[in-house]
Amino acid sequence: MDDPGHFRKDKKKGKNQEQFPFGGPPKDQDPRFFRWRFSIFYVIILIAGMSLFNYVFMRKTNPTIDFSDFKEKIASGEIKRVELTDSYFTGYTSEKKPAPVQNNLFPFNLPADPRANTWSAGEKIYRTVPINDENFIKLMDEKGAAYYAVSREGSAILNIVFSWVLPIAFFFFIWRFLMKRLGNFGGNVLSVGQNKAVIVAEGDIVTRFSDVAGVDEAKDELVEVVDFLRSPKKYTDIGGKIPKGVLLVGPPGTGKTLLARAVAGEAGVSFFRMSGADFVEMFVGVGAARVRDLFKQAREKAPCIIFIDELDAIGKSRINNIAGGNDEREQTLNQLLVEMDGFDATSGLIILAATNRPDVLDPALLRPGRFDRQVLVDRPDLKGREAILRIHSKAVKLSPAVDLTAVARVTSGFSGADLANIVNEAALLAVRGNRRLVEQQDFNEAIEKTVAGLQKKTRVLKPEERKLTAYHEAGHALVAAFTPNADPVQKISIIPRGFALGYTLQMPVEDRYTVTRSDLLGKIDILLGGRIAEEMISGEYSTGAANDITKAADIARKMITDYGMSDRFRNVALTSRGAGMTGERQEPVFQREYAESTQQYVDEEIARIVDTEYTKTRDILAQRRGILDQVALALLEKESLDEKEFKALITEMPGAD
């Protein structure tokens, strides 16, 4: 039996027919019936059509003659009747009176219109532009010519249309267009203060905690929130109170929004999602009004969850605010603080918020009674990365040879969003290579594409640049191979990727959470290895090492200012404090808390550390010059070397110990 609510093909008539259980759709839903709606366009078209009809078809136009010729024809008796208007004098050679206008559309006669006369055969019409002549009327009286004046109603209507109606309509539509571009303000003025939250009804959220991996500790913290929303009585009976607000803190892409949806899905309650930027508008007071409207709707649908993404957009600290004044963002923040104090947590209203910049939030937001629980959603570890890869690869056809554990091992520091992107990129690369299954090589290429950028095979380097790039990357790899505790070299390539002419890919074997002073110095050595190799082969520097020396200087600066690893200020942190917000984006400004002489010492110490490591690294490469040449020649020949090929080169050559 056919489903009456769907379309089916009528084989006889060859067209689509809708089948409805009660004999057809209503007329307001059937596209075959035209539904007339009022529009200002219809009014304009009607007025313009009437004016055009009146101006063109209701008047017979004739060429004009000179006023003197017109008077001569009256004097000679040729013109018997004259029609006088503001624009023209029209003369007729017949004395016949105007006849009533017969209209077939109406059963009655319209009043006589002198402009719509019937003329006898052979009658001539003359027109001239009027001139102020006192003797003209006397001339017509003397010759017995009939004359009469005619008002120009059609011209008056046309003047009104072009002088008033069309300009007003033009500016009206311009106003509508501008208001819509400013956020649809012109559509409904009374809806400006309404919130823009995306409301997901109870039961519509399918995300569960099983869909979230790599953040087990954060999930455990949120289990209490879910349990309270499911059964709040066991908490209220003992006198306990659930936290009013939970702040999810972590780097971008770690799954903060996904966790919030999972909480709402597990609890089975309504979910209000709104970004912090949605509160702020160009109109003062709109943000505060939207906060009030959001909490009003949430109380009506309690128990529910309010999720505010990017909380730092409205929650930046008001302390030392350079802008000052009572701006829109500050009003919105004040209203949010008031609303969070104005409800009881036992009502089943929970606020979740996410930010990756907790350091810029106002202290009033973080005190107990508002966002009184902070949950860290950090980048996943090795086990978490593997679990995330397995979740995102469920719908992907993988080859049995794919080792997701190996992929997780070489993606240290990647967030959940990065891992999801790698799985998707691997699938796209498999399709591009006409493979039915995703291979391990697709994952390796996806990782390189994410880390180093898109491969540019069409970029052609000059032989000198290609040789310099080969020695540059060989220098990086060789220093990394002979630096203790350095991450192993996985791949070396001189194929341009992104903005780089070549790259050396190092991947850690295991996650590391602390770094020693010798490890930091080793990173500086590896960064300087490329420039030293260039100097050894060409005798001069190039701009290819600009990014390397910037990173090396940053590491040396942090060793002195942040980590307390300098000789003079040992175990002292030379930090900077916030000096308020500035700029259009209200970015924080930091001011150092030490003297100018200390800053001079920091600059000199950075230069000393880099120079010392430069000398040490140059000795490492000078002692292994043969290996450096061999690796560079292999790169020039093959363009890329994997981990096994590189290890074979450095172990077979003399001086590899």
Salt bridges, closest charged atoms under 4 A:
ASP3 OD2 - HIS6 ND1 2.53
ASP30 OD2 - ARG32 NH2 2.58
GLU78 OE1 - LYS73 NZ 3.55
GLU83 OE2 - ARG59 NH1 3.82
ASP113 OD1 - ARG115 NE 3.34
GLU123 OE2 - ARG81 NH2 3.82
ASP133 OD2 - LYS71 NZ 2.78
GLU153 OE1 - ARG115 NH2 3.75
ASP216 OD1 - LYS219 NZ 3.86
GLU221 OE1 - ARG373 NH1 3.77
GLU224 OE1 - ARG373 NH2 3.11
ASP227 OD2 - LYS234 NZ 2.70
ASP237 OD2 - LYS233 NZ 2.84
GLU266 OE1 - ARG230 NH2 3.18
GLU281 OE2 - LYS196 NZ 3.01
GLU281 OE2 - ARG290 NH1 3.06
GLU339 OE1 - ARG299 NH2 2.92
ASP341 OD2 - ARG367 NH2 3.01
ASP341 OD2 - ARG370 NH2 2.54
ASP362 OD2 - ARG318 NE 3.00
GLU386 OE2 - ARG390 NH2 2.89
GLU425 OE1 - LYS449 NZ 3.06
ASP442 OD1 - ARG435 NH2 2.36
GLU445 OE2 - ARG497 NH2 2.71
GLU448 OE2 - LYS491 NZ 3.00
GLU448 OE1 - ARG497 NH2 3.50
ASP511 OD1 - ARG385 NH2 3.18
ASP519 OD2 - ARG512 NH2 2.57
ASP525 OD2 - LYS616 NZ 3.16
GLU534 OE2 - HIS472 ND1 2.56
GLU535 OE1 - ARG618 NH1 3.10
ASP548 OD2 - HIS472 NE2 3.07
ASP548 OD2 - HIS476 NE2 3.03
ASP554 OD1 - ARG557 NH1 3.31
ASP567 OD1 - ARG570 NH2 3.82
GLU587 OE1 - ARG357 NH2 3.48
GLU587 OE2 - ARG585 NE 3.59
GLU593 OE2 - ARG577 NE 3.73
GLU596 OE1 - ARG592 NH2 2.23
GLU605 OE2 - ARG608 NH2 2.62
GLU613 OE1 - LYS616 NZ 2.87
ASP629 OD1 - ARG625 NE 3.11
GLU639 OE2 - ARG466 NH2 3.63
GLU643 OE2 - LYS647 NZ 3.34
GLU645 OE2 - LYS638 NZ 3.87
